[in-house]
Amino acid sequence: MNFKTIWELLKETFSDWSEDKASRLAASLAYYTIFSIAPLIIIVIAVASLIFGREAVQGQIEGQIQGLVGDEGAGLIQEMIQGASNQSGSIIATIVGVATLLFGATGVFGQLQDALNTIWEVTPKQGRGIWGIIKDRFISFTMVLGVGFLLMVSLVLSAGLAAVNEFMSGALDNVAYVGQVINFIVSFGVITLLFAMIYKILPDVEIAWSDVWIGAAVTALLFTIGKFLIGLYLGQSAISSSYGAAGALVVILVWIYYSAQILFFGAEFTQVYAKRFGSQIKPAEDAMPVTEEARAQQGMPRNGKEAPTSATATEQPRTPARTRPQVKLTPERRPKPAAFLFSLITGLILERMHNKKDETRVSQKIV
């Protein structure tokens, strides 16, 4: 794959990302995540605590969150977790609280599933009923457990690398740098696996694992770079001080918003790659492709196609006597910028050559 092919892939990916209104999808996902982040983290901590202690797992998560959204954002998330964890009362109240936690934790994955269906141009079939809703919630809950399992694996690998690093620190001088590189590779692998699970399990599509791994690896690379850039932006923009008491909440929303756009860009890249070089993305058995008319009604037409209106109806009213028949006027096509510039430059060159010929003829007549 040469540079030209990569550039065409990225250009088509950006075009589809813009047409699918990824910024609007990211804003919706950020809104749902705010209500799901506390129950999601609680369940993830509970799963990872099966091997490690609760305090160790919670400390690891708090450290990661603090590195992403800063001290104020991490403090707000800790308060949300404490508020959601304090479930006291009767058995019925406890059951209701647990059900609320499960429903809230799976909400963000339900919204993410809907966004990926929009990007990959599929929609669930009508008439799925209550079983379709239960299936979607079960898949979302499976993703929650998967996130907890990945966190547990990451903690095991980090603990193992720390032990090896400490054991070999006296034998090798540069073992610290080697440990950092290995830790980065492990972290990158865990993120890639997480994105692969999201792309393979959540949407209502059938996609080959080979396409999933390439898209997940590209998304993980973009996410790793974007995480650094988003942190740099949040550190330099002073958003938290601009919004006062709501600054911590705004910081979390901004971080989720930009991270979601990176995730959706990776999903668009996966779609473009699968369409060009892979095995294509097909709707699942209980889903169907989205029509151009449906996309246009949602404000997301492909290739500049507009939604059909009443003015462009196929049937026209009968013309009265002695009047001209109505003619359907087509809108004037807008020239492309590249073609327009080429025509302009060519015209200027031809005009310049014509002027030179006239000047030559005039000078010959004078002589």
Secondary structure, DSSP 8 states (H G I E B T S, - for coil): --HHHHHHHHHHHHHHHHHTTHHHHHHHHHHHHHHHHHHHHHHHHHHHTTTS-HHHHHHHHHHHHHHHHHHHHHHHHHHHHHHHH---S-HHHHHHHHHHHHHHHHHHHHHHHHHHHHHTTEEE-TT-HHHHHHHHHHHHHHHHHHHHHHHHHHHHHHHHHHHHHHHHTTT-SSHHHHHHHHHHHHHHHHHHHHHHHHHHHSSSEE--HHHHHHHHHHHHHHHHHHHHHHHHHHHHH-HHHHSGGGHHHHHHHHHHHHHHHHHHHHHHHHHHHHHHTSS--EE-TTEEE--HHHHHHTT--GGG-----GGG-S------TTS-------------HHHHHHHHHHHHHHHHHHHHHHHHHHHHHH-
